[in-house]
Amino acid sequence: MGANLKVQLAIKQKGQALFFSLLSSCSHYPPISQPDMTDKPKSIHDFTIKDAYGNNVDLGIYKGKVLLVINVASKCGLTNSNYDELNQLYAKYKDEGLEILAFPCNQFGEEEPGSNEQILEFVCTRYKSEFPIFDKIEVNGDNAAPVYKFLKSGKWGIFGDDIQWNFAKFLVDKNGQPVERYYPTTSPLTIERDVQKLVGALDASS
């Protein structure tokens, strides 16, 4: 065997020994930890969602606010009365800390068929609503928006798991926790007392 070949074999053997040595040493390091993706949102403030303009909105901006969350539709028999009364509530309690979050949804009778632009024009032109309108979503089924899965996850008893129709309502406290749920047929003005309690305009014991 030539001298050059012996040198090459020696180098190869040393290289293999070094590789297995490094491999062995690496096995002593703890595995790289992965983020826990099973963490469930603890409040509505943990969500980031799109508004009707396509902008991402971190709902954490509403910390300290009372929220009335509603799935809305433009062609429903409940549309006129709800938008009129929601405007009244918003005008009266916005400065007290109430925010109304409206989510267009076309799952009920296909009564919200328009684009986001058409919905905005309808709401802002016809009703002059000033509360935020969000991206059109689904509220039931596998494709339900995560924020609605969170809202529905409470122990709501007779309400069941699904939203029944357009204009179902959730009242969320200043800590981002849903505290009341109302049927679609519940008039916004009939829940004024609940709003007053949460914004502090009425003694909770009253």
C-alpha positions in Angstrom: 0.0 0.0 0.0 1.4 3.4 -1.0 2.2 6.1 1.5 -0.4 8.4 0.0 -3.1 5.8 0.2 -2.3 5.1 3.9 -2.6 8.8 4.6 -5.9 9.1 2.9 -7.3 6.1 4.9 -6.1 7.6 8.1 -7.8 10.9 7.4 -11.0 9.1 6.5 -11.0 7.1 9.7 -10.4 10.1 11.8 -13.1 12.0 10.0 -15.6 9.2 10.7 -14.6 9.0 14.3 -15.1 12.8 14.7 -18.5 12.6 13.0 -19.8 9.9 15.3 -18.3 11.7 18.3 -20.2 14.9 17.4 -23.4 12.9 16.8 -23.1 11.3 20.2 -22.5 14.6 21.9 -25.5 16.2 20.2 -27.8 13.5 21.6 -27.1 14.8 25.1 -28.6 18.2 24.4 -32.3 18.6 25.3 -34.7 18.7 22.3 -35.7 22.2 21.0 -38.9 23.1 22.7 -41.9 23.9 20.5 -44.5 26.6 21.3 -47.6 25.2 22.9 -50.2 25.6 20.2 -53.0 24.1 22.4 -53.3 27.3 24.5 -56.9 28.5 24.3 -57.7 32.2 24.2 -58.5 33.4 27.6 -60.5 36.5 26.5 -61.9 38.1 23.4 -58.8 40.4 23.7 -56.6 37.6 22.5 -58.0 37.7 18.9 -56.8 39.6 15.9 -59.4 39.9 13.1 -60.0 41.8 9.9 -62.3 44.7 9.6 -64.5 45.4 6.6 -61.6 47.5 5.1 -59.2 44.5 5.2 -57.2 45.9 8.1 -56.0 43.6 11.0 -57.6 44.7 14.3 -56.1 43.5 17.5 -59.1 43.2 19.9 -56.7 44.0 22.7 -57.4 47.6 21.9 -60.8 47.1 23.6 -59.4 46.2 27.0 -61.4 48.1 29.6 -64.4 48.5 27.2 -67.7 46.8 27.3 -68.5 45.1 24.0 -71.7 44.2 22.3 -70.9 41.7 19.6 -73.5 41.0 16.9 -73.8 39.0 13.6 -75.6 41.4 11.3 -77.3 41.2 7.9 -78.6 43.8 5.5 -81.7 42.1 4.1 -83.3 40.6 7.3 -86.6 41.5 8.8 -84.7 42.5 11.9 -82.3 44.8 10.1 -84.1 48.1 10.5 -85.0 47.8 14.2 -81.7 46.5 15.2 -79.5 49.1 13.4 -81.8 51.9 14.7 -81.6 50.8 18.3 -77.9 49.9 18.1 -77.2 53.5 16.9 -79.2 54.8 19.9 -77.2 52.6 22.4 -73.9 53.5 20.8 -74.7 57.3 20.9 -75.7 57.1 24.5 -73.0 54.9 25.9 -69.9 55.2 23.7 -68.4 57.8 25.9 -69.2 55.6 28.9 -67.1 52.8 27.4 -69.4 50.8 25.1 -68.2 49.5 21.8 -70.4 47.6 19.3 -68.7 45.1 17.0 -70.8 44.1 14.0 -69.9 41.0 12.0 -71.7 40.6 8.7 -72.8 37.0 8.1 -74.6 35.4 5.1 -75.4 32.0 6.8 -79.0 32.7 7.6 -81.3 32.9 4.6 -78.4 34.4 2.5 -79.5 37.8 3.8 -76.0 39.4 3.7 -75.0 38.6 0.1 -73.0 41.8 -0.6 -69.3 42.5 -0.6 -67.7 44.3 2.3 -67.7 47.5 0.3 -71.5 47.1 -0.4 -72.2 46.3 3.3 -70.2 49.4 4.4 -72.0 51.6 2.0 -75.4 50.3 3.1 -74.7 50.6 6.8 -73.0 54.0 6.7 -75.3 55.6 4.1 -78.7 54.3 5.2 -78.2 54.0 8.9 -75.3 56.4 9.5 -73.8 53.8 11.9 -70.5 54.8 13.5 -69.6 51.6 15.3 -67.0 49.3 13.6 -68.0 46.8 10.9 -65.8 43.8 10.5 -65.0 41.3 7.7 -67.9 39.0 6.6 -67.5 35.7 8.5 -69.3 32.5 9.3 -70.5 32.0 12.8 -71.6 28.3 12.7 -70.0 25.2 11.4 -66.4 24.1 10.8 -65.5 27.4 9.2 -66.9 29.5 12.0 -64.6 32.4 12.9 -62.4 31.6 15.9 -63.8 34.6 17.8 -67.3 33.2 17.5 -66.1 29.8 18.6 -64.8 31.5 21.7 -68.0 33.4 22.3 -70.2 30.3 21.9 -68.0 28.1 24.1 -69.6 29.4 27.3 -72.2 27.5 29.2 -75.2 29.1 27.6 -77.8 26.4 28.4 -80.9 26.8 26.4 -79.1 28.7 23.6 -77.3 25.5 22.5 -74.0 25.6 20.6 -75.1 27.4 17.4 -76.2 31.0 16.6 -79.9 30.8 15.7 -80.2 33.7 13.2 -79.1 37.2 12.3 -78.6 39.7 15.1 -77.8 37.3 18.0 -76.0 39.3 20.6 -73.2 38.8 23.1 -72.4 41.2 25.9 -68.7 41.1 26.9 -67.3 42.7 30.0 -64.3 45.0 30.4 -62.0 41.9 30.9 -63.0 40.4 27.6 -65.3 37.7 29.1 -68.8 37.0 27.6 -71.3 37.5 30.4 -74.7 37.6 28.6 -76.1 36.1 25.4 -79.4 37.2 23.8 -81.7 35.8 21.1 -81.7 37.5 17.7 -85.2 38.8 18.4 -84.0 40.6 21.6 -84.3 44.3 21.0 -81.0 46.1 21.7 -82.8 48.7 23.9 -84.2 46.0 26.1 -80.6 45.1 27.2 -79.8 48.7 28.1 -79.9 48.0 31.8 -77.3 45.2 31.4 -75.1 47.6 29.4 -75.5 50.3 32.1 -74.3 47.8 34.8 -71.2 46.9 32.9 -70.1 50.4 31.9 -70.7 51.6 35.4 -73.6 53.9 34.6 -75.8 51.9 37.0 -75.0 50.3 40.4 -74.7 46.5 39.8 -76.9 45.9 42.8 -79.8 48.0 41.4 
